[in-house]
Amino acid sequence: QIQLAESGGGLVQAGGSLRLSCAASGLILSDIGMGWFRQALGSEREFVASITPTSDFTYYGGTMEGRFTISKDNAKNTVYLQIDRLKPEDTAVYYCAASTKFGTGQYDYWGQGTQVTVSS
């Protein structure tokens, strides 16, 4: 059974940092491209970042302003999202997703999400 489990969200003050984790089971992350997305209340889901199966390349959404860093530890089968200098507008549910056809924009598996709330 394939599962993605996010963790690391919470309530943080503006200017702080968080590191989100996404633990995968039933998948071998060295074969899989991974992505992070977020969805704020009342808004559409937004692409945050992605990383290739071999971690050679990373990609970021256009509004992420260099404050987001995606990384992957294949030995732990876990992907991370570091968010620095958090802003209230970063408040959202953050989801990780796995793509067996990386590069197509299609993600096949999704986690349940972790809430990030940034107070001003």
Stockholm file with secondary structure:
# STOCKHOLM 1.0

chainA/1-120         QIQLAESGGGLVQAGGSLRLSCAASGLILSDIGMGWFRQALGSEREFVASITPTSDFTYYGGTMEGRFTISKDNAKNTVYLQIDRLKPEDTAVYYCAASTKFGTGQYDYWGQGTQVTVSS
#=GR chainA/1-120 SS CCEEEEECCEEEETTCCEEEEEEEESSCGGGCEEEEEEECTTSCCEEEEEECTTSSCEEECTTCTTCEEEEEETTTTEEEEEECSCCGGGCEEEEEEEETBTTTTBCCEECCCEEEEEEC
#=GC SS_cons         CCEEEEECCEEEETTCCEEEEEEEESSCGGGCEEEEEEECTTSCCEEEEEECTTSSCEEECTTCTTCEEEEEETTTTEEEEEECSCCGGGCEEEEEEEETBTTTTBCCEECCCEEEEEEC
//
